[in-house]
Amino acid sequence: MTAKLCMNPNPVFLRTSDTVARGAELIMSKQRRSLPVVDEEDRYVGMFSANCLLYLVLPQAATMEQGLDSLPYVENSLSDLQERLKKYLDKPVSLCLKNKDVAVVHPDTPLVETLLTLYKARANLPVVDRDSGRLVGTISYYGIGAKIMEGVER
């Protein structure tokens, strides 16, 4: 039993040419925390996340490497945050690809190892072909949970 058994072979994804606006639209409409990003040959290049959207609207003092841990003195209105985000909407999603620490599984990854990776990652997993580097699916908590629950009698 492998990851292929529980993966969604038709995942929602972004292309490197997509904009932050498109990424935000898909994250919000599909209610996802992150989406895989592929290049023009469908090779996986990283994840675009809802966390990136927060990064773009937070004051820079909070997002710097040695940034502030709290912002009790900063008062921003919703319109301030919207204006901050507007500056980035036409930029490519590659502006904030997260791929350094993102776990990846392969179609032939054993199922229990896939579950452990999903548990540790605490995020949906891209399923990437070992040879081509292409995105071939995603593994979600809900998809894997549904497969497990199918065979459970109540």
C-alpha positions in Angstrom: 0.0 0.0 0.0 1.4 3.3 -1.1 0.7 7.1 -1.2 -0.9 6.6 -4.6 -3.8 4.8 -3.0 -4.9 7.9 -1.1 -3.7 10.8 -3.3 -5.9 13.1 -5.2 -4.7 12.7 -8.8 -6.4 15.9 -9.8 -5.1 18.5 -7.3 -5.8 22.2 -7.3 -2.5 23.9 -8.0 -0.9 27.1 -9.2 1.6 27.8 -11.9 4.7 29.9 -11.4 3.2 32.5 -13.8 0.1 32.9 -11.6 -0.3 36.0 -9.5 -0.7 36.5 -5.8 -4.3 37.5 -6.6 -4.9 34.2 -8.3 -3.3 32.3 -5.4 -5.4 34.2 -2.8 -8.5 33.6 -4.8 -7.9 29.8 -4.9 -6.8 29.5 -1.3 -10.0 31.3 -0.2 -12.4 29.6 -2.6 -11.1 26.1 -2.0 -10.4 26.8 1.7 -6.9 25.5 1.6 -3.9 26.5 3.8 -1.5 26.0 0.9 -1.4 25.0 -2.8 1.4 23.4 -4.8 3.1 25.4 -7.5 4.3 23.9 -10.7 6.4 25.3 -13.6 5.5 25.2 -17.3 6.4 21.4 -17.5 4.3 20.6 -14.4 7.3 20.1 -12.2 6.7 20.8 -8.6 8.6 23.9 -7.4 7.1 24.7 -4.0 4.0 25.7 -2.0 2.1 29.0 -1.9 0.5 29.4 1.4 -2.1 31.4 3.3 0.7 32.3 5.6 2.3 34.2 2.7 -0.8 36.4 2.5 -0.4 37.2 6.2 3.3 37.9 5.7 2.3 40.4 2.9 -0.1 42.4 5.1 1.8 42.4 8.4 4.1 45.3 9.1 7.7 44.6 8.1 8.9 45.0 11.7 7.0 41.8 12.5 8.2 39.7 9.6 11.9 40.5 9.7 14.2 37.7 10.8 14.8 39.4 14.2 11.4 41.0 14.1 9.0 42.0 16.8 7.0 39.3 18.6 4.0 41.4 19.3 2.6 44.7 17.9 0.4 46.1 20.7 1.2 49.7 19.6 0.3 49.2 15.9 -3.2 50.0 14.9 -4.2 49.1 11.4 -7.7 49.2 10.0 -9.0 46.6 7.6 -8.6 49.1 4.8 -4.9 49.5 5.8 -4.4 45.7 5.4 -6.3 45.7 2.1 -4.1 48.5 0.8 -1.0 46.6 1.8 -2.1 43.5 0.0 -3.1 45.4 -3.1 0.5 46.2 -3.7 1.3 42.5 -4.2 -1.8 41.2 -6.1 -0.1 41.5 -9.6 3.2 39.9 -8.4 3.9 36.3 -9.2 3.2 33.6 -6.6 7.0 32.8 -6.7 7.3 35.9 -4.5 6.8 33.7 -1.5 7.1 30.1 -2.5 7.8 28.0 0.5 9.7 24.9 -0.4 12.7 24.6 1.9 11.0 22.6 4.7 7.9 21.3 2.8 7.6 17.6 3.0 7.1 15.8 -0.3 6.0 12.2 -0.9 6.2 10.0 -4.0 3.5 7.7 -5.4 5.5 4.7 -4.2 6.0 6.0 -0.7 4.7 3.4 1.7 1.3 4.4 3.2 2.3 4.4 6.8 5.4 6.5 6.0 3.0 8.9 4.1 0.8 9.1 7.2 3.8 9.9 9.4 5.0 12.5 6.9 1.5 14.1 6.8 1.3 14.0 10.6 4.7 15.7 11.0 4.1 18.2 8.2 0.7 19.3 9.6 -0.1 20.4 6.0 -1.3 18.8 2.8 1.5 17.0 0.9 2.5 17.3 -2.7 2.9 13.9 -4.4 5.9 14.2 -6.8 7.1 11.7 -9.4 10.6 10.7 -8.5 12.0 10.7 -12.0 10.3 13.7 -13.7 9.7 15.9 -10.6 6.2 16.5 -11.8 3.3 17.0 -9.4 1.1 13.9 -9.8 -1.3 14.5 -6.8 -1.8 15.7 -3.3 -2.4 14.0 0.0 -4.8 15.7 2.4 -6.0 14.9 5.9 -9.6 14.6 4.5 -8.7 12.4 1.6 -6.7 10.0 3.7 -9.2 10.1 6.5 -12.0 9.3 4.0 -10.1 6.2 2.8 -9.5 5.0 6.3 -13.1 5.6 7.4 -14.5 3.7 4.3 -13.6 0.4 5.8 -14.6 1.2 9.4 -17.9 -0.4 10.5 -19.9 1.6 13.0 
